[in-house]
Amino acid sequence: TRCYRDWSSDVCSSDLPAAQRAEKCQAVLNGYLHDGENYTVSVKDNPEGKMVMLGTHLAFIVTPNDVDALAGETIQEATERAVGRLQMVITETQEARSLSQLLRSLAYAGIATLIYAVLVIAVRRLRRWEAGRVAILAGRKAKALTIGGQSVLETRSVFSRLQQLIDFVCWLFIALLTYEWVSFVLLRFPYTRPWGEQLNVFLFSILTTIGTAIVDALPGMALAGTIFLLARLSANFSGRLLTRLSYTGEDRAWLSRETLPTTRRLVACAIWLFALAMAYPYLPGAQTDAFKGLSVLLGLMVSLGASSIVGQGAAGLILTYTRTIRPGEYVRI
């Protein structure tokens, strides 16, 4: 310990590199903390900076060279941050050597484990109760939903899908409970506290990222939804307009009662493709490389695998609009 305290006279020398001063500071702090005394942290002014004291002993000095000037930090802010970390180290060192604190932490961990077990059992029982309730409700709804006297939904299939959804929600909730239980237990002990803090930071960062992504995507989704709504209104309006034009009795080469269904589908398809092209940049993830690569892959699959279908469709359009074949005529193939 005397060796460490002899080194403390070099800690306040600003001529030493920062890495070497940090190494000497660590040696000095280890020496003081191994004494087992309850040191109080204080700050004294010095011509070279701020002296951080452990009781009557010098721990380290914060110099103007240690301040992040680009971030607008002052030497006072840097000193306060260093003092806060030093105080935390002292508190956790004392806590690690206190038998009463260790027993208290074990008691908290035991209570947390008991609560965790009770919650897991409650969730599993709730899942079984909810599964039975959903089975009865699904059976009633499936029998009630009929068309022409025939049931539209199969009870077994509906129950299977609902059961999978309930199981997913249940295991997701249990996973979150397990994550929080592990984090809480690790935070009770000084040696494992950094791991618990990292778990909490990781979870909060994920939730923050998801929440931020959702909030950032809302304006784009609203604009894309508006574009699709306008496209739907335009498709309905154009369909009604083409229907009125086809029944006016005027002779049009491209529009008649025979070509009306095909024309309505082509116009609606063109409107929706235009709307999709306009709304594409506002869809979530549209600017990512993965989304672009998937779009290119789907385009290649359609262009290579559906070339014959496109050719037959073009031939069918030619037959439709040239009116080579009319309703009531016979075709021999």
C-alpha positions in Angstrom: 0.0 0.0 0.0 2.8 2.4 0.7 4.2 1.7 -2.8 0.8 2.7 -4.3 0.7 5.8 -2.2 4.2 6.8 -3.3 3.1 6.5 -6.9 0.2 8.9 -6.2 2.6 11.9 -6.4 3.2 11.1 -10.1 -0.5 10.9 -10.9 -0.9 14.7 -10.8 1.9 15.2 -13.3 0.3 16.3 -16.6 3.6 15.7 -18.3 2.9 11.9 -18.4 0.9 10.4 -21.2 -2.8 9.8 -20.5 -2.5 6.0 -20.7 0.4 5.9 -18.2 -1.5 8.3 -15.8 -4.5 6.0 -16.0 -2.4 3.0 -15.2 -0.9 4.7 -12.1 -4.4 5.9 -11.1 -5.7 2.3 -11.2 -2.8 1.2 -9.0 -3.4 3.9 -6.5 -7.1 3.1 -6.3 -6.5 -0.6 -5.9 -4.2 0.2 -3.0 -6.6 2.4 -1.3 -9.7 0.2 -1.8 -7.8 -2.8 -0.4 -7.5 -1.0 2.9 -11.2 -1.6 3.6 -11.7 1.9 4.9 -14.8 4.0 4.1 -13.3 6.8 2.1 -15.2 9.9 1.1 -14.6 11.4 -2.3 -13.9 15.1 -2.6 -12.5 17.6 -5.2 -9.9 20.2 -4.8 -8.7 22.9 -7.2 -5.2 22.7 -8.5 -3.3 24.9 -11.0 -3.1 21.9 -13.4 -6.7 20.8 -13.0 -9.1 19.2 -10.5 -7.7 16.9 -7.8 -10.0 14.0 -6.8 -9.3 13.0 -3.2 -10.1 9.8 -1.4 -10.3 11.0 2.2 -7.0 12.8 2.6 -5.2 10.9 -0.2 -4.9 11.9 -3.8 -6.6 9.5 -6.2 -6.1 11.2 -9.5 -6.2 14.6 -11.2 -8.4 15.7 -14.1 -6.5 18.0 -16.4 -7.8 20.1 -19.3 -6.2 17.6 -21.7 -8.7 15.0 -20.4 -11.7 17.0 -21.5 -13.6 16.3 -24.8 -13.5 19.8 -26.2 -15.1 18.8 -29.5 -18.2 17.7 -27.6 -18.3 21.0 -25.6 -17.4 19.4 -22.4 -16.0 21.4 -19.5 -13.4 20.3 -16.9 -16.1 20.6 -14.3 -18.4 18.1 -16.1 -15.5 15.7 -16.7 -14.7 15.9 -13.0 -18.3 15.2 -11.9 -18.5 12.2 -14.2 -15.2 10.8 -12.9 -16.3 11.4 -9.3 -19.6 9.6 -9.9 -17.8 6.6 -11.3 -15.3 6.5 -8.5 -18.1 6.7 -5.9 -19.9 3.8 -7.6 -16.6 1.8 -7.5 -16.2 2.5 -3.8 -19.8 1.6 -3.0 -19.7 -1.7 -5.0 -16.3 -2.6 -3.4 -17.8 -2.2 0.0 -20.9 -4.0 -1.0 -18.8 -7.0 -2.3 -17.1 -7.3 1.1 -20.2 -6.9 3.2 -21.7 -10.3 4.4 -25.0 -8.7 5.3 -25.3 -7.1 1.9 -24.5 -10.4 0.3 -27.2 -12.2 2.3 -29.7 -9.4 1.5 -28.9 -9.8 -2.2 -29.4 -13.6 -1.9 -32.7 -13.0 -0.3 -33.8 -10.6 -3.1 -32.7 -13.1 -5.7 -34.6 -15.9 -3.9 -37.8 -13.8 -3.8 -37.4 -12.9 -7.4 -36.9 -16.5 -8.3 -40.1 -17.5 -6.4 -42.1 -14.7 -8.1 -40.7 -15.8 -11.5 -41.7 -19.4 -10.9 -45.2 -18.4 -9.8 -45.7 -16.2 -12.9 -44.5 -18.9 -15.3 -46.9 -21.5 -13.7 -49.7 -18.9 -13.9 -49.0 -18.2 -17.6 -49.0 -21.9 -18.5 -52.3 -22.4 -16.7 -53.8 -19.3 -18.3 -52.6 -20.7 -21.7 -54.5 -24.0 -21.1 -57.6 -22.2 -19.9 -57.5 -19.8 -22.8 -57.0 -22.6 -25.3 -60.1 -24.4 -24.1 -62.1 -21.2 -24.2 -60.9 -20.4 -27.7 -61.7 -24.0 -28.9 -65.3 -23.6 -27.8 -65.6 -20.1 -29.3 -64.0 -21.2 -32.6 -66.4 -24.1 -32.9 -69.4 -21.9 -32.4 -68.2 -19.3 -34.9 -67.2 -21.9 -37.5 -70.6 -23.5 -37.4 -72.4 -20.2 -37.6 -70.4 -19.0 -40.7 -72.0 -20.9 -43.5 -72.8 -20.3 -47.2 -75.5 -22.3 -48.8 -75.8 -24.5 -45.8 -72.1 -25.5 -45.9 -69.6 -24.5 -43.3 -66.9 -22.1 -44.7 -64.3 -22.8 -42.0 -63.0 -26.1 -40.8 -63.2 -26.2 -37.0 -60.0 -28.3 -36.6 -58.0 -26.0 -38.8 -59.2 -22.8 -37.1 -58.5 -24.3 -33.7 -55.0 -25.4 -34.8 -54.1 -21.9 -36.0 -55.5 -20.2 -32.9 -53.6 -22.7 -30.7 -50.3 -21.9 -32.4 -51.0 -18.1 -31.9 -51.7 -18.6 -28.2 -48.6 -20.8 -27.8 -46.4 -18.1 -29.5 -47.8 -15.3 -27.2 -47.3 -17.5 -24.2 -43.7 -18.5 -24.9 -42.9 -14.9 -25.9 -44.1 -13.7 -22.5 -42.2 -16.4 -20.7 -39.0 -15.5 -22.6 -39.4 -11.9 -21.5 -40.0 -13.0 -17.9 -36.9 -15.1 -18.0 -34.9 -12.3 -19.5 -36.0 -9.9 -16.8 -35.4 -12.4 -14.0 -31.9 -13.1 -15.1 -31.2 -9.4 -15.4 -32.6 -8.7 -11.9 -30.6 -11.5 -10.3 -27.4 -10.4 -11.9 -27.9 -6.8 -10.8 -28.1 -7.9 -7.1 -24.4 -8.8 -6.9 -21.4 -6.5 -7.6 -19.4 -9.0 -9.6 -22.3 -9.8 -12.0 -23.8 -6.4 -12.1 -22.1 -5.3 -15.4 -23.7 -8.3 -17.1 -27.2 -7.4 -15.8 -26.7 -3.8 -16.9 -25.7 -4.9 -20.3 -28.8 -7.1 -20.6 -31.1 -4.2 -19.7 -29.3 -1.9 -22.1 -29.5 -4.5 -24.9 -33.3 -5.0 -24.3 -34.0 -1.2 -24.0 -31.9 -0.6 -27.2 -33.9 -3.2 -29.1 -37.2 -1.8 -27.9 -36.1 1.8 -28.7 -34.9 0.7 -32.1 -38.3 -1.0 -32.9 -40.3 1.9 -31.5 -38.2 4.5 -33.5 -38.5 2.4 -36.6 -42.3 2.2 -36.2 -42.6 6.0 -35.6 -40.3 6.8 -38.5 -42.3 4.5 -40.8 -45.7 6.0 -39.9 -45.5 9.0 -42.2 -44.4 6.9 -45.2 -47.1 4.3 -44.5 -49.7 7.0 -44.2 -48.6 8.4 -47.6 -48.5 5.0 -49.2 -52.0 4.2 -47.8 -53.3 7.5 -49.3 -51.8 6.6 -52.7 -53.5 3.1 -52.6 -56.8 4.7 -51.5 -56.7 7.1 -54.4 -55.8 4.2 -56.7 -58.8 2.2 -55.5 -61.1 5.2 -56.0 -59.7 5.7 -59.5 -60.1 2.1 -60.4 -63.7 2.1 -59.3 -64.4 5.4 -61.1 -62.8 4.2 -64.3 -64.7 0.9 -64.2 -68.1 2.7 -63.9 -67.1 5.1 -66.6 -66.1 2.3 -69.0 -69.4 0.5 -68.3 -71.4 3.6 -69.1 -69.4 4.2 -72.3 -69.9 0.6 -73.4 -73.7 0.9 -73.2 -74.1 4.2 -75.0 -74.6 2.4 -78.3 -71.8 4.3 -80.1 -69.5 2.1 -82.2 -66.0 2.0 -80.8 -63.3 -0.4 -82.0 -61.7 -0.7 -78.6 -64.7 -0.8 -76.3 -67.8 -2.8 -76.6 -69.8 -5.1 -74.4 -67.5 -8.0 -75.3 -64.3 -6.1 -74.6 -65.6 -4.3 -71.5 -64.4 -6.9 -68.9 -61.0 -7.1 -70.3 -60.7 -3.3 -70.7 -61.8 -2.8 -67.1 -59.2 -5.3 -65.9 -56.4 -3.7 -67.9 -57.2 -0.2 -66.8 -57.4 -1.3 -63.1 -54.1 -3.2 -63.4 -52.4 -0.1 -64.9 -53.7 2.1 -62.1 -52.6 -0.3 -59.4 -49.1 -0.7 -61.0 -48.7 3.1 -61.2 -49.8 3.4 -57.6 -47.4 0.7 -56.5 -44.6 2.5 -58.3 -45.5 5.8 -56.6 -45.8 4.2 -53.2 -42.7 2.0 -53.4 -40.2 4.6 -52.0 -42.5 5.1 -48.9 -42.8 1.5 -47.9 -40.8 0.4 -44.8 -37.4 -1.0 -45.8 -37.8 -0.1 -49.5 -34.4 1.6 -49.5 -32.5 -1.3 -48.0 -30.3 -3.6 -50.1 -32.3 -6.7 -49.0 -35.6 -5.2 -50.2 -34.1 -4.2 -53.5 -32.4 -7.6 -54.0 -35.7 -9.4 -53.3 -37.5 -7.2 -55.8 -34.9 -8.0 -58.4 -35.1 -11.7 -57.7 -38.9 -11.7 -57.9 -38.7 -9.8 -61.2 -36.3 -12.3 -62.7 -38.5 -15.2 -61.5 -41.6 -13.7 -63.1 -39.8 -12.8 -66.3 -38.1 -16.1 -66.8 -40.8 -18.4 -65.5 -43.9 -16.7 -66.9 -42.7 -15.8 -70.4 -45.1 -18.3 -72.0 -48.0 -17.0 -69.9 -47.2 -13.4 -71.0 -47.1 -14.5 -74.7 -50.5 -16.3 -74.4 -51.9 -13.3 -72.6 -50.8 -11.0 -75.4 -52.3 -13.3 -78.0 -55.5 -13.4 -76.1 -55.6 -9.6 -76.1 -55.1 -9.5 -79.8 -58.0 -11.9 -80.3 -60.2 -9.9 -78.0 -59.7 -6.5 -79.5 -59.6 -7.5 -83.1 -62.8 -9.4 -82.4 -61.7 -12.3 -84.6 -63.9 -14.7 -82.5 -67.3 -13.6 -81.3 -69.7 -15.1 -78.8 -71.9 -17.8 -80.4 -69.3 -18.9 -83.0 -67.7 -22.3 -82.9 -63.9 -22.9 -83.0 -62.4 -26.2 -84.1 -58.9 -26.9 -82.7 
